[in-house]
Amino acid sequence: MTCYASSALSLEVVWTDRAKARLRQLREYIALDNPAAADAVAKGLLLRSKQLETAPRSGRRVPEYGRDDIRELFERPYRIVYALLSDRVDVIAVMHYRQLLPRDVEDLDDSVARC
């Protein structure tokens, strides 16, 4: 079984439920002070993740995990952490770059399996 995306022309990018919930939380928090900025941040993160449809390996390996299938894109000041699967890309977390990642990648999202 291949744990990471092939060189297909286009892959589906799926935001996991946990990642979607975190995006909503970020947007709601920012909206307390600036609703327009909140919308811009959310839109920017979603647009940035779309590049994974055609360039799934464009993000770097997440150094904390040392796995080729767990990668990240930056949309400052946020990290978009994603998992390369054989048929799609799963966005598993979105977080501020100063936040520490959990020790185990599976704590980011239950859907991440060990390859």
N, C-alpha and C positions, 0 to 999 in steps of 0.2 A: 504494500500500500504506500502510495506517495503521500507524505505529510504536507507537502507544500505545493503551491500552484505551479502548473506547467507553463509553458511559453505560449499559451493560448492567446488569441488576438484580444479578447475581452473577457474579463471575469466579473461576476456579480460581487458587489461590495455590500455586506450585510452588517448592520449595527446590531450587536447583541442587546437583549433587553436591559442588561446592567449598564451598558455604554449609553444607550438611549436615555435611561433614567438619569445618568450623570450629566449628560448634555442638557437635559431639562433643568436639573438643579443649578447648573452653571448659569444658564440663561435667566432663571428666576432670580438668582442672587444678584446678578449684574443689573437686572431690570429694576431692582429696588431703588437704585440711584439713577439709572440711565436706560430706559427702555429701548431707545434707538441703538445704543451700543450693544445691548444684550442681543438684539436681533442680528446685528452685524457680526458679532462673535460667533453665534450659532451658525449663521449662514457661511461664514468663513471656514469653520471646522468641517461642515458638510461638503462644501466645495473642494476643500483640500483633500478629503478622503476619496473623492471621485477620481482623482488621478490614479488610484490603485486599480481601477477598472482596466486600464491599458498598461500600467507600469507597476505591477504589484511588488517588485523588488526595489522600487525607487527609495523607499525608506531604509534607514540603517538598522542593523541588528541591534536589539536592545542590549547594551553592554552588561546590565545586571543579570541577564539570564543566559547569555552565551549560546542561544539557540538560533539557527538560521531561519526557522519558521516563525519566530516572534520578532517583529520589526516595529519601527516607529517613524512617524512623520512629525515634523514640528510645524505648528501654526502658532507662532509666538503670542503669548507665553505658554501655550499648551502643547502637550504631547498627545498624539493619537497613536495608541498602541494597537497593533493588529496581528492576527494570526494568518499565515498563508496555509490554505488547505488545497487539496487536489483540484477542487472545482469552484472555489470562491475565496474571497478574502473576508474574514470576520474582524470588524472593529470591536475590540474587547475592552478598551478603556480610553477615556479622555481625561486628562488631569493637568494641573498646573506643573510646569517643569521643575518647580522647587519642591514639589511633594515627592516623598520617597515611595518607591514601588514596594509592594510586599515581597518578602523573601522568596515565596513560591509563586510562579506565574499562574498557577491554577487558582490562586486567591483573587486574581483579577476578574476571572469569569469561570464558572463551572464548566463551560463548554470546551475549555482548552485541555486537550489530551496530551499526554506525553507521547512523543514519537519514538 
